[in-house]
Amino acid sequence: MTSSFEAIEPAQDIDSVQEAAKRNLWLHFTRMSAYADSDVPVIVRGSGAYVFDQRGQRYLDGLSGLFVSQVGHGRKEIAEAGARQAEQLAYFPLWSYAHPKAVELATRLADLAPGDLNRVFFTTSGSEAVESAWKLAKQYFKLIGQPERYKVISRELAYHGTSMGALAITGLADIKYPFEPLPPGGVRVPNTNFYRAPEFVRDDLEGFGTWAADEIERAILREGPQSVAAVYLEPVQNSGGCFPPPPGYFQRVREICDRYGVLLVSDEVICAFGRLGYYFGSERYGYQPDIITFAKGLTSGYSPMGGMVVRDALMEPFTEGTATFLHGITFAGHPVSAAVALANLDIFEKEDLLGNVRTNEAAFRATLDKLNDLPIVGDIRGAGYFYGIEMVKDKATRETFDSDESERLLRGFLSHALFDAGLVCRADDRGDPVIQLSPPLICGQEHFDEIERILREVLTEAWTRL
């Protein structure tokens, strides 16, 4: 078994890297003052389900980097596929041209996608994919004579990206405020967090799902159906802590969208490519989107890539006359990224990673459920290899922490304590305080046990500090 500590960097190099990181590097979504008197974690390599820092300390990557590393770290065959492509054709744009790997990947994705989702538009990130889908929806409706449709309905606390359009769709007020005013058109509806359901449906999961779906219809009617272009939903909502859909929820939403001529966008930047045991999360929950947005797991992070796959009907207005989708991204469909994505999908098939997730999902859930005996654990929810653990200060009343307590709990203790104990995960309070887990799809029971052991030790200590 690999040791949890392997010295791989001389001390002087560690010091110089730390100094340079603090002087020059601006970390994303990070309170930079947190590293004034402590080291910046510097991860230098990965192998399988583990990553190693510059001091050689080993960590179980319980978040797959950032919901990305589906096949695990250090897969030589993927690196070699990228290298071969870079040697043959390192770059060429998809602006009026094509290259073989983009064609091959688009065909493969169309074959995997449900129904008549056959046209693939590549981006380099999830935010770009989300924004591309909104731009497509707006222009599509203009082309078919419905120019008033521009609004987008999404759920409370839902995160859909950081570019200005994607941020307008996002339902997190705190990360929107610094950049307001945002593009107009974002409309919010309730999410599917059954643990925090309204009192009148608290004991009725299907009734809660019907109510939550019907809130989308009520929002469409309030805004005026002629003004609404799309509804954006994740199969399992990420932000807030992994909210699965209640039974029948998506079928009801599909009916509502069809009734009012609104596009259903399935934002699967996290949920696609095996995270829920299927290539696309919409397959798991049995609904047909008009657009699927994707990124992250398509390449397992070995190279950046995202995109959207759309139904044939949305492409039709662009196939005749002078109509052009007036949108493009320099590095979208990058040859190296496309080659990497194809190699990544080859591993999915060869190692049956979707089957691995479906086979082990119940065991992962059962292992996490052991934590329910802890007084700080209020709810464990999710699907596939994608779970959230909501923390409370009173299990009976489901009372959550106030802002000061949450600050002390998450940033003052949990975030660094879990990492120091050897687990990469996310301690998040963009909704109620949660710990999120999203391990590589190659993981099995030994990894689940390690996750549970570390969480138990750290959460037990966290309770004593409240």
C-alpha positions, -999 to +999 in steps of 0.1 A: +000+000+000+013+035-008+025+054+021+006+086+031+039+105+031+065+106+004+092+133+004+094+146-031+107+182-029+137+197-012+129+222+016+144+252-002+122+246-033+091+244-010+100+277+005+105+294-028+073+280-043+054+292-012+069+327-015+061+329-052+026+316-047+018+343-021+034+370-041+021+363-076-007+338-077-044+349-073-065+318-063-100+314-074-129+318-050-104+321-022-100+345+007-064+354+001-058+367+036-063+331+049-027+324+037-010+354+054+003+331+081-001+297+066+011+277+036-008+277+003-016+240-004+005+231-035-005+198-052+023+185-073+011+151-086-017+126-086-021+088-088-054+071-091-078+085-064-050+103-046-030+135-049+002+146-032+014+179-021+049+194-023+059+179+010+048+144-001+016+142+020-011+121+004-047+131+002-078+111-010-093+133-037-128+131-024-140+159-047-124+147-080-105+180-081-136+200-087-161+173-098-138+167-127-113+137-124-137+109-133-110+083-143-086+093-116-051+109-118-020+098-137-037+080-166-008+077-190-030+067-220-048+100-218-016+120-216-002+101-246-033+108-266-030+145-260+007+144-269+001+126-302-025+151-312-003+181-302+025+167-324+001+163-354-021+194-351-018+214-319-044+240-327-069+251-353-102+270-348-137+258-355-145+292-370-155+281-406-132+250-404-132+216-388-106+191-377-109+153-374-109+150-336-137+176-332-158+158-358-152+124-342-160+137-307-191+155-318-204+123-334-196+102-303-214+127-280-244+128-303-246+090-302-244+090-264-269+119-258-306+110-253-332+115-281-325+139-309-297+158-293-275+156-323-256+189-327-226+197-306-212+232-300-179+232-281-166+256-255-137+255-231-156+256-198-190+251-181-197+288-177-192+293-214-215+263-221-242+278-200-238+312-216-238+297-250-271+280-244-287+312-233-274+330-264-286+302-286-321+303-270-323+341-275-313+340-312-333+309-319-365+326-307-357+357-328-353+336-359-386+318-354-405+351-348-407+352-310-382+380-302-396+388-268-384+355-253-352+362-233-358+353-197-344+323-179-358+305-149-334+287-125-335+276-089-326+292-056-290+286-046-282+270-080-247+278-094-245+280-132-212+298-137-192+330-133-194+348-167-218+376-167-246+357-184-241+325-164-240+346-133-273+362-141-288+326-142-270+317-109-292+318-078-265+328-052-269+364-042-236+368-025-215+360-055-237+381-078-237+413-058-201+425-065-208+424-103-242+439-105-260+451-126-261+418-145-278+411-178-316+411-172-338+381-174-328+358-145-359+345-125-356+323-095-379+294-083-376+270-053-350+242-054-356+205-045-341+204-010-366+182+007-348+185+040-358+221+040-392+217+024-421+240+034-442+227+063-472+217+042-452+192+021-425+183+046-437+147+049-447+142+013-418+138-012-439+134-043-462+163-032-431+184-026-418+176-061-452+185-077-452+218-058-416+226-067-423+219-104-455+238-104-436+268-090-419+269-124-452+272-141-463+299-118-431+318-125-437+315-163-472+328-159-460+357-136-434+367-161-456+362-192-450+330-212-441+351-243-411+364-225-396+332-211-369+314-232-356+286-211-356+268-178-321+258-165-320+228-141-292+205-129-302+168-126-289+170-090-284+205-079-248+211-067-248+243-047-266+240-014-255+204-010-266+179-036-304+181-040-318+151-060-351+156-078-382+141-062-401+114-082-419+128-112-403+163-109-386+164-142-415+148-161-438+175-147-412+202-157-410+188-192-448+190-195-448+227-183-420+236-208-439+220-236-471+237-227-456+272-229-430+267-256-400+271-232-367+253-237-355+229-210-318+232-205-302+204-184-271+219-169-249+188-166-215+204-162-211+183-130-238+155-135-227+143-170-201+116-178-207+092-150-211+113-119-246+098-115-239+065-131-249+075-167-233+095-194-260+121-189-279+128-157-311+134-177-309+097-186-310+087-150-341+107-143-359+099-175-364+133-191-356+148-225-338+181-225-337+205-254-301+214-246-275+197-224-245+218-212-214+199-202-177+203-193-156+189-164-158+151-166-157+150-205-119+151-203-115+141-166-096+174-163-066+163-185-074+193-208-101+220-206-133+214-226-170+221-224-199+225-247-236+220-254-255+194-273-288+205-288-319+191-304-322+191-342-351+215-341-329+242-326-304+239-354-330+241-382-332+279-385-294+280-389-293+255-418-307+277-445-303+313-458-279+337-441-287+328-404-255+324-384-251+317-347-230+348-339-210+332-312-176+316-309-146+309-286-110+307-297-100+275-280-134+257-283-131+222-297-093+224-293-077+194-311-057+183-280-087+185-257-108+166-282-082+138-284-081+138-246-119+135-244-120+106-268-093+088-248-112+095-216-144+080-230-124+050-242-115+043-205-152+047-195-160+019-219-130-003-213-133-002-175-172+001-173-170+031-150-207+037-154-213+002-141-189+007-113-208+037-101-242+020-103-228-012-086-212+007-057-236+036-053-256+018-025-224+009-007-212+045-008-245+058+005-246+031+033-210+040+044-219+077+046-251+069+064-230+056+093-223+092+101-260+098+110-252+088+146-232+121+150-251+150+165-238+174+140-251+155+109-286+165+099-290+151+064-271+130+039-283+133+003-273+128-033-270+102-059-243+082-077-209+094-066-222+128-056-232+135-020-237+163+004-238+161+042-257+190+058-246+200+093-269+212+120-267+222+157-300+205+166-310+173+148-345+174+162-354+209+151-330+210+121-317+243+134-288+255+114-258+277+124-258+314+124-233+333+103-207+336+130-210+299+139-208+289+103-177+311+098-160+294+128-171+260+118-163+259+081-135+284+076-121+284+111-119+246+115-135+222+090-118+233+058-083+229+070-089+201+094-104+178+067-075+186+044-049+181+072-065+147+079-059+137+043-093+143+025-099+168-003-136+177-002-157+209+000-170+225+032-195+251+019-221+274+033-235+291+002-268+276+015-269+258+048-235+244+059-226+212+040-197+190+032-197+178-004-182+146-017-176+136-053-148+110-056-133+096-088-155+070-105-128+044-100-133+044-062-145+014-042-153+004-007-118+010+007-120+046-004-156+050+010-143+036+044-114+061+043-138+090+036-161+079+065-133+075+090-118+109+083-152+126+083-161+109+116-129+120+133-131+156+121-169+161+126-167+147+161-140+172+169-160+200+152-190+193+175-168+198+206-158+233+193-193+247+190 
